[in-house]
Amino acid sequence: MVSRILCLAMVVAVASSATWRGKLPPKPVHLAHKEGCYVKEIGDVINFGETVSPVGYCYRIECERSQVHYASCGDISFSDSPNCYITDIDLSRSYPDCCPDIKCDFDNNLI
């Protein structure tokens, strides 16, 4: 019972996301006529106020008039429980579903 509570506590543990901001990237000449933020990961411009989570990258990009905000997976708090493990990043899914997670395998034996 104690190990199940411990694993549940680890699953509920805080996994904060990492965020950062940057200046608006320069647009390529062929996209200079579009208003918004150039996102090199998709090779296009997104409108101000829009958000995109490019496939193949595990972060979110939010476009604002004066800067770009990025959010990615944060650190996961984890202990050495033999029944739990951290999953890998899944780049086939968009952010935040691509982020690593804690999974625990429990036996379902009822006493």
Protein Blocks (a to p, Z undefined) as FASTA:
>chain_A
ZZmmmmmmmmmpccdddddddddddddfklmmpgcjddfknopacdehiacddehiacdd
dddfkbccddddddddddfdfkbccddddfkbccfklpccddddddfbdZZ
